Amino acid sequence: MTALTADRVGPPKPLATAAHGEKGLRSMAFLIALWLCLAFGILVLAVLLVTTFLDGRERMDSGLFTNYTSQIAPETAGARAAILGTAWVILTTALMAIPIGVAAASYLEEFASRTSRFARFVELNVQNLAAVPAIIYGMLAAAAAVAVGIPRNTVIAGGIALALLILPVVIVATREALRAVPQEIRQASLALGASPMQTLSRQTLPAAVPGIATGTILALSRAMGEAAPLLLLGGLVFVKFDPNGFLSGFTTMPIQIFDWAARSQVEFQQLAASASILLLVLVIVLNGLAIVIRNKYSAAR
């Protein structure tokens, strides 16, 4: 009996490949189709990037950063007001979206009861808001600005629109980062006498910083490239002054690119291409910053 049992209990046999598995004709055809689609998408993106760079390389000079836009002299026009306006709007967006998003995610993940109707209602709305088109947030921000008596074409109104746009992304990213923190850290902190709030602020949130920072920066990168909600708010396309506060008029780089690209002169097309390159570089820098922060904190842990 023992010998029979020993014969039966042996090393596990490798799983056999099915007759119509990866080596089947249909599977190979589907795999080839997937690779062709991926190659086509990469090729189109590469052609677009190369074309944009070739069109805009002549205007990648200091004047692009120091000069204001012009309607009659495109050869001397620049994107100074758009660059500063983008910085102001993104700063306002971050100040509004990050604290609210992190606080909401912390409540839902660390304090809310799994059977709470309110928590489930908030979770459902967060999931639904993540799929709402950007133009809807522009309409909502316009209504909010009118309700509180703020002009629509101001920095704070644009910040509200973009904060509403990225808030679901920040909440979801923060919740995922908090879930990745080992449960033993919370239990050890509570066992040593720390309160749930102290555990959150001193243990859980610091451990979740890499995921929170990565998700937040990627969300801000998306907000940096949005133009539809800001155009709905009345974002200006011809600005020859620097924004100087939250109630100042503004324009952003996507709006400025939209205005230049809509003009027929070749010089404006070159300006739009050079500004597009600059915007792409800023987005890549933000994404690189997210990777650096994630790797730095992950290595520290």
BALUMTI-705292 format. One record per residue (C-alpha): residue number from 1; x, y, z. Coordinates in nm, 2 decimals. Layout:
// BALUMTI-705292
{num = NUM x = X y = Y z = Z};
...
// end
This chain:
// BALUMTI-705292
{num = 1 x = 0.00 y = 0.00 z = 0.00};
{num = 2 x = 0.28 y = 0.23 z = 0.09};
{num = 3 x = 0.46 y = 0.16 z = -0.24};
{num = 4 x = 0.14 y = 0.22 z = -0.43};
{num = 5 x = 0.10 y = 0.55 z = -0.26};
{num = 6 x = 0.46 y = 0.65 z = -0.32};
{num = 7 x = 0.42 y = 0.57 z = -0.69};
{num = 8 x = 0.11 y = 0.78 z = -0.71};
{num = 9 x = 0.26 y = 1.08 z = -0.52};
{num = 10 x = 0.53 y = 1.19 z = -0.75};
{num = 11 x = 0.65 y = 1.52 z = -0.91};
{num = 12 x = 0.37 y = 1.71 z = -1.07};
{num = 13 x = 0.34 y = 1.65 z = -1.44};
{num = 14 x = 0.37 y = 1.96 z = -1.67};
{num = 15 x = 0.04 y = 2.07 z = -1.82};
{num = 16 x = 0.00 y = 1.96 z = -2.17};
{num = 17 x = -0.06 y = 2.22 z = -2.44};
{num = 18 x = -0.41 y = 2.20 z = -2.58};
{num = 19 x = -0.46 y = 2.10 z = -2.94};
{num = 20 x = -0.58 y = 2.44 z = -3.03};
{num = 21 x = -0.36 y = 2.64 z = -2.79};
{num = 22 x = -0.10 y = 2.90 z = -2.88};
{num = 23 x = 0.03 y = 2.69 z = -3.17};
{num = 24 x = -0.31 y = 2.67 z = -3.34};
{num = 25 x = -0.37 y = 2.85 z = -3.67};
{num = 26 x = -0.63 y = 3.09 z = -3.52};
{num = 27 x = -0.42 y = 3.18 z = -3.22};
{num = 28 x = -0.12 y = 3.26 z = -3.44};
{num = 29 x = -0.34 y = 3.47 z = -3.68};
{num = 30 x = -0.48 y = 3.66 z = -3.39};
{num = 31 x = -0.14 y = 3.72 z = -3.24};
{num = 32 x = 0.00 y = 3.84 z = -3.57};
{num = 33 x = -0.30 y = 4.08 z = -3.60};
{num = 34 x = -0.24 y = 4.22 z = -3.25};
{num = 35 x = 0.13 y = 4.28 z = -3.34};
{num = 36 x = 0.03 y = 4.45 z = -3.67};
{num = 37 x = -0.21 y = 4.68 z = -3.49};
{num = 38 x = 0.05 y = 4.77 z = -3.23};
{num = 39 x = 0.31 y = 4.83 z = -3.50};
{num = 40 x = 0.07 y = 5.05 z = -3.69};
{num = 41 x = -0.02 y = 5.26 z = -3.38};
{num = 42 x = 0.35 y = 5.31 z = -3.30};
{num = 43 x = 0.43 y = 5.40 z = -3.66};
{num = 44 x = 0.16 y = 5.66 z = -3.68};
{num = 45 x = 0.27 y = 5.81 z = -3.35};
{num = 46 x = 0.63 y = 5.81 z = -3.46};
{num = 47 x = 0.54 y = 5.98 z = -3.79};
{num = 48 x = 0.33 y = 6.24 z = -3.60};
{num = 49 x = 0.61 y = 6.32 z = -3.36};
{num = 50 x = 0.88 y = 6.35 z = -3.63};
{num = 51 x = 0.65 y = 6.57 z = -3.85};
{num = 52 x = 0.57 y = 6.79 z = -3.55};
{num = 53 x = 0.94 y = 6.82 z = -3.46};
{num = 54 x = 1.04 y = 6.90 z = -3.82};
{num = 55 x = 0.77 y = 7.17 z = -3.85};
{num = 56 x = 0.85 y = 7.33 z = -3.52};
{num = 57 x = 1.22 y = 7.31 z = -3.48};
{num = 58 x = 1.28 y = 7.65 z = -3.64};
{num = 59 x = 1.08 y = 7.82 z = -3.37};
{num = 60 x = 1.23 y = 7.64 z = -3.07};
{num = 61 x = 1.42 y = 7.95 z = -2.96};
{num = 62 x = 1.43 y = 8.18 z = -2.66};
{num = 63 x = 1.15 y = 8.40 z = -2.82};
{num = 64 x = 0.90 y = 8.11 z = -2.76};
{num = 65 x = 0.95 y = 8.15 z = -2.39};
{num = 66 x = 0.99 y = 8.53 z = -2.36};
{num = 67 x = 0.76 y = 8.68 z = -2.62};
{num = 68 x = 0.38 y = 8.72 z = -2.61};
{num = 69 x = 0.16 y = 8.60 z = -2.88};
{num = 70 x = 0.08 y = 8.82 z = -3.18};
{num = 71 x = -0.19 y = 8.82 z = -3.44};
{num = 72 x = 0.00 y = 9.01 z = -3.71};
{num = 73 x = 0.37 y = 8.92 z = -3.65};
{num = 74 x = 0.39 y = 8.54 z = -3.61};
{num = 75 x = 0.77 y = 8.55 z = -3.66};
{num = 76 x = 0.81 y = 8.72 z = -3.33};
{num = 77 x = 0.52 y = 8.56 z = -3.14};
{num = 78 x = 0.58 y = 8.35 z = -2.83};
{num = 79 x = 0.40 y = 8.15 z = -2.57};
{num = 80 x = 0.51 y = 8.32 z = -2.25};
{num = 81 x = 0.16 y = 8.40 z = -2.13};
{num = 82 x = 0.04 y = 8.04 z = -2.21};
{num = 83 x = 0.34 y = 7.89 z = -2.02};
{num = 84 x = 0.28 y = 8.10 z = -1.71};
{num = 85 x = -0.10 y = 8.05 z = -1.74};
{num = 86 x = -0.05 y = 7.67 z = -1.76};
{num = 87 x = 0.17 y = 7.69 z = -1.45};
{num = 88 x = -0.09 y = 7.89 z = -1.26};
{num = 89 x = -0.38 y = 7.66 z = -1.36};
{num = 90 x = -0.20 y = 7.34 z = -1.28};
{num = 91 x = -0.09 y = 7.48 z = -0.94};
{num = 92 x = -0.45 y = 7.57 z = -0.86};
{num = 93 x = -0.56 y = 7.23 z = -0.97};
{num = 94 x = -0.31 y = 7.05 z = -0.75};
{num = 95 x = -0.40 y = 7.27 z = -0.45};
{num = 96 x = -0.76 y = 7.17 z = -0.48};
{num = 97 x = -0.76 y = 6.82 z = -0.61};
{num = 98 x = -0.48 y = 6.65 z = -0.41};
{num = 99 x = -0.59 y = 6.73 z = -0.05};
{num = 100 x = -0.95 y = 6.65 z = -0.13};
{num = 101 x = -0.86 y = 6.33 z = -0.32};
{num = 102 x = -0.62 y = 6.20 z = -0.06};
{num = 103 x = -0.87 y = 6.28 z = 0.22};
{num = 104 x = -1.16 y = 6.11 z = 0.04};
{num = 105 x = -0.95 y = 5.80 z = -0.04};
{num = 106 x = -0.83 y = 5.78 z = 0.32};
{num = 107 x = -1.18 y = 5.79 z = 0.45};
{num = 108 x = -1.31 y = 5.53 z = 0.21};
{num = 109 x = -1.02 y = 5.29 z = 0.26};
{num = 110 x = -0.94 y = 5.33 z = 0.63};
{num = 111 x = -1.24 y = 5.45 z = 0.82};
{num = 112 x = -1.56 y = 5.39 z = 0.62};
{num = 113 x = -1.76 y = 5.08 z = 0.70};
{num = 114 x = -1.79 y = 4.82 z = 0.42};
{num = 115 x = -2.16 y = 4.81 z = 0.48};
{num = 116 x = -2.21 y = 5.19 z = 0.49};
{num = 117 x = -2.46 y = 5.31 z = 0.23};
{num = 118 x = -2.29 y = 5.65 z = 0.22};
{num = 119 x = -1.95 y = 5.49 z = 0.15};
{num = 120 x = -2.10 y = 5.27 z = -0.13};
{num = 121 x = -2.28 y = 5.57 z = -0.27};
{num = 122 x = -1.95 y = 5.77 z = -0.28};
{num = 123 x = -1.76 y = 5.48 z = -0.44};
{num = 124 x = -2.02 y = 5.44 z = -0.71};
{num = 125 x = -2.01 y = 5.81 z = -0.80};
{num = 126 x = -1.63 y = 5.81 z = -0.80};
{num = 127 x = -1.63 y = 5.52 z = -1.05};
{num = 128 x = -1.89 y = 5.69 z = -1.27};
{num = 129 x = -1.72 y = 6.03 z = -1.26};
{num = 130 x = -1.40 y = 5.88 z = -1.39};
{num = 131 x = -1.57 y = 5.81 z = -1.73};
{num = 132 x = -1.74 y = 6.15 z = -1.76};
{num = 133 x = -1.63 y = 6.36 z = -2.07};
{num = 134 x = -1.40 y = 6.65 z = -1.99};
{num = 135 x = -1.65 y = 6.90 z = -2.14};
{num = 136 x = -1.90 y = 6.82 z = -1.87};
{num = 137 x = -1.66 y = 6.93 z = -1.60};
{num = 138 x = -1.62 y = 7.26 z = -1.78};
{num = 139 x = -2.00 y = 7.31 z = -1.77};
{num = 140 x = -2.00 y = 7.22 z = -1.40};
{num = 141 x = -1.72 y = 7.46 z = -1.32};
{num = 142 x = -1.89 y = 7.74 z = -1.52};
{num = 143 x = -2.21 y = 7.69 z = -1.32};
{num = 144 x = -2.01 y = 7.69 z = -1.00};
{num = 145 x = -1.83 y = 8.01 z = -1.09};
{num = 146 x = -2.15 y = 8.19 z = -1.18};
{num = 147 x = -2.31 y = 8.07 z = -0.86};
{num = 148 x = -2.04 y = 8.22 z = -0.64};
{num = 149 x = -1.99 y = 8.53 z = -0.85};
{num = 150 x = -1.65 y = 8.45 z = -1.00};
{num = 151 x = -1.57 y = 8.54 z = -1.36};
{num = 152 x = -1.55 y = 8.23 z = -1.57};
{num = 153 x = -1.23 y = 8.31 z = -1.75};
{num = 154 x = -1.01 y = 8.32 z = -1.44};
{num = 155 x = -0.74 y = 8.10 z = -1.31};
{num = 156 x = -0.95 y = 7.97 z = -1.02};
{num = 157 x = -1.24 y = 7.87 z = -1.25};
{num = 158 x = -1.00 y = 7.68 z = -1.47};
{num = 159 x = -0.85 y = 7.51 z = -1.17};
{num = 160 x = -1.19 y = 7.41 z = -1.04};
{num = 161 x = -1.27 y = 7.25 z = -1.38};
{num = 162 x = -0.94 y = 7.05 z = -1.40};
{num = 163 x = -0.96 y = 6.96 z = -1.03};
{num = 164 x = -1.30 y = 6.80 z = -1.09};
{num = 165 x = -1.16 y = 6.63 z = -1.39};
{num = 166 x = -0.87 y = 6.46 z = -1.21};
{num = 167 x = -1.03 y = 6.41 z = -0.87};
{num = 168 x = -1.17 y = 6.06 z = -0.94};
{num = 169 x = -0.82 y = 5.96 z = -1.07};
{num = 170 x = -0.65 y = 6.09 z = -0.76};
{num = 171 x = -0.90 y = 5.91 z = -0.53};
{num = 172 x = -0.86 y = 5.57 z = -0.72};
{num = 173 x = -0.48 y = 5.60 z = -0.73};
{num = 174 x = -0.47 y = 5.68 z = -0.36};
{num = 175 x = -0.70 y = 5.40 z = -0.26};
{num = 176 x = -0.49 y = 5.15 z = -0.46};
{num = 177 x = -0.17 y = 5.28 z = -0.29};
{num = 178 x = -0.33 y = 5.25 z = 0.06};
{num = 179 x = -0.44 y = 4.89 z = -0.02};
{num = 180 x = -0.08 y = 4.80 z = -0.11};
{num = 181 x = 0.04 y = 4.89 z = 0.24};
{num = 182 x = 0.07 y = 4.56 z = 0.44};
{num = 183 x = -0.20 y = 4.52 z = 0.70};
{num = 184 x = 0.06 y = 4.43 z = 0.96};
{num = 185 x = 0.18 y = 4.79 z = 0.97};
{num = 186 x = -0.16 y = 4.91 z = 1.08};
{num = 187 x = -0.20 y = 4.63 z = 1.33};
{num = 188 x = 0.14 y = 4.70 z = 1.49};
{num = 189 x = 0.07 y = 5.07 z = 1.52};
{num = 190 x = -0.27 y = 5.02 z = 1.68};
{num = 191 x = -0.12 y = 4.75 z = 1.91};
{num = 192 x = 0.13 y = 5.01 z = 2.04};
{num = 193 x = -0.14 y = 5.25 z = 2.13};
{num = 194 x = -0.16 y = 5.48 z = 1.83};
{num = 195 x = -0.50 y = 5.60 z = 1.73};
{num = 196 x = -0.64 y = 5.53 z = 1.38};
{num = 197 x = -0.57 y = 5.88 z = 1.27};
{num = 198 x = -0.21 y = 5.86 z = 1.40};
{num = 199 x = -0.17 y = 5.53 z = 1.23};
{num = 200 x = -0.29 y = 5.69 z = 0.90};
{num = 201 x = -0.08 y = 6.00 z = 0.92};
{num = 202 x = 0.25 y = 5.84 z = 1.05};
{num = 203 x = 0.25 y = 5.49 z = 0.91};
{num = 204 x = 0.00 y = 5.42 z = 0.63};
{num = 205 x = 0.02 y = 5.75 z = 0.43};
{num = 206 x = 0.40 y = 5.77 z = 0.43};
{num = 207 x = 0.42 y = 5.41 z = 0.31};
{num = 208 x = 0.18 y = 5.48 z = 0.03};
{num = 209 x = 0.36 y = 5.80 z = -0.09};
{num = 210 x = 0.51 y = 5.63 z = -0.40};
{num = 211 x = 0.17 y = 5.52 z = -0.54};
{num = 212 x = 0.00 y = 5.84 z = -0.44};
{num = 213 x = 0.27 y = 6.06 z = -0.60};
{num = 214 x = 0.28 y = 5.85 z = -0.92};
{num = 215 x = -0.10 y = 5.86 z = -0.97};
{num = 216 x = -0.13 y = 6.23 z = -0.88};
{num = 217 x = 0.15 y = 6.34 z = -1.12};
{num = 218 x = 0.00 y = 6.14 z = -1.40};
{num = 219 x = -0.34 y = 6.29 z = -1.34};
{num = 220 x = -0.18 y = 6.64 z = -1.35};
{num = 221 x = -0.01 y = 6.55 z = -1.67};
{num = 222 x = -0.35 y = 6.47 z = -1.82};
{num = 223 x = -0.49 y = 6.80 z = -1.69};
{num = 224 x = -0.20 y = 6.99 z = -1.85};
{num = 225 x = -0.31 y = 6.88 z = -2.19};
{num = 226 x = -0.68 y = 6.95 z = -2.16};
{num = 227 x = -0.83 y = 7.23 z = -2.36};
{num = 228 x = -1.21 y = 7.16 z = -2.39};
{num = 229 x = -1.32 y = 7.25 z = -2.04};
{num = 230 x = -1.11 y = 7.57 z = -2.04};
{num = 231 x = -1.24 y = 7.68 z = -2.38};
{num = 232 x = -1.59 y = 7.64 z = -2.24};
{num = 233 x = -1.50 y = 7.86 z = -1.95};
{num = 234 x = -1.40 y = 8.13 z = -2.19};
{num = 235 x = -1.02 y = 8.08 z = -2.17};
{num = 236 x = -0.86 y = 8.36 z = -2.36};
{num = 237 x = -0.67 y = 8.29 z = -2.69};
{num = 238 x = -0.50 y = 8.63 z = -2.71};
{num = 239 x = -0.32 y = 8.72 z = -2.39};
{num = 240 x = -0.04 y = 8.97 z = -2.37};
{num = 241 x = 0.01 y = 8.98 z = -1.99};
{num = 242 x = 0.13 y = 8.75 z = -1.72};
{num = 243 x = -0.13 y = 8.60 z = -1.48};
{num = 244 x = -0.08 y = 8.75 z = -1.14};
{num = 245 x = -0.33 y = 8.57 z = -0.92};
{num = 246 x = -0.62 y = 8.33 z = -0.89};
{num = 247 x = -0.86 y = 8.59 z = -1.02};
{num = 248 x = -0.65 y = 8.68 z = -1.32};
{num = 249 x = -0.74 y = 8.61 z = -1.68};
{num = 250 x = -0.54 y = 8.33 z = -1.84};
{num = 251 x = -0.46 y = 8.12 z = -2.13};
{num = 252 x = -0.29 y = 7.78 z = -2.14};
{num = 253 x = -0.07 y = 7.60 z = -2.39};
{num = 254 x = -0.34 y = 7.37 z = -2.53};
{num = 255 x = -0.56 y = 7.68 z = -2.59};
{num = 256 x = -0.28 y = 7.87 z = -2.75};
{num = 257 x = -0.19 y = 7.57 z = -2.97};
{num = 258 x = -0.55 y = 7.54 z = -3.07};
{num = 259 x = -0.56 y = 7.91 z = -3.17};
{num = 260 x = -0.24 y = 7.89 z = -3.37};
{num = 261 x = -0.33 y = 7.56 z = -3.55};
{num = 262 x = -0.66 y = 7.71 z = -3.66};
{num = 263 x = -0.48 y = 7.99 z = -3.86};
{num = 264 x = -0.38 y = 7.94 z = -4.22};
{num = 265 x = -0.04 y = 8.11 z = -4.21};
{num = 266 x = 0.26 y = 7.88 z = -4.22};
{num = 267 x = 0.43 y = 8.07 z = -3.94};
{num = 268 x = 0.14 y = 8.01 z = -3.70};
{num = 269 x = 0.15 y = 7.64 z = -3.80};
{num = 270 x = 0.52 y = 7.63 z = -3.70};
{num = 271 x = 0.44 y = 7.81 z = -3.37};
{num = 272 x = 0.17 y = 7.55 z = -3.30};
{num = 273 x = 0.42 y = 7.27 z = -3.37};
{num = 274 x = 0.69 y = 7.42 z = -3.15};
{num = 275 x = 0.45 y = 7.47 z = -2.86};
{num = 276 x = 0.33 y = 7.11 z = -2.90};
{num = 277 x = 0.68 y = 6.99 z = -2.87};
{num = 278 x = 0.73 y = 7.20 z = -2.56};
{num = 279 x = 0.40 y = 7.07 z = -2.41};
{num = 280 x = 0.51 y = 6.71 z = -2.49};
{num = 281 x = 0.84 y = 6.77 z = -2.32};
{num = 282 x = 0.67 y = 6.90 z = -2.00};
{num = 283 x = 0.44 y = 6.60 z = -1.99};
{num = 284 x = 0.74 y = 6.37 z = -2.03};
{num = 285 x = 0.92 y = 6.55 z = -1.75};
{num = 286 x = 0.63 y = 6.51 z = -1.52};
{num = 287 x = 0.60 y = 6.14 z = -1.60};
{num = 288 x = 0.97 y = 6.10 z = -1.54};
{num = 289 x = 0.93 y = 6.28 z = -1.21};
{num = 290 x = 0.66 y = 6.03 z = -1.11};
{num = 291 x = 0.89 y = 5.74 z = -1.19};
{num = 292 x = 1.18 y = 5.90 z = -0.99};
{num = 293 x = 0.96 y = 5.95 z = -0.69};
{num = 294 x = 0.83 y = 5.60 z = -0.70};
{num = 295 x = 1.17 y = 5.44 z = -0.73};
{num = 296 x = 1.32 y = 5.66 z = -0.46};
{num = 297 x = 1.06 y = 5.58 z = -0.20};
{num = 298 x = 1.04 y = 5.22 z = -0.30};
{num = 299 x = 1.42 y = 5.18 z = -0.25};
{num = 300 x = 1.39 y = 5.36 z = 0.08};
{num = 301 x = 1.14 y = 5.11 z = 0.20};
// end
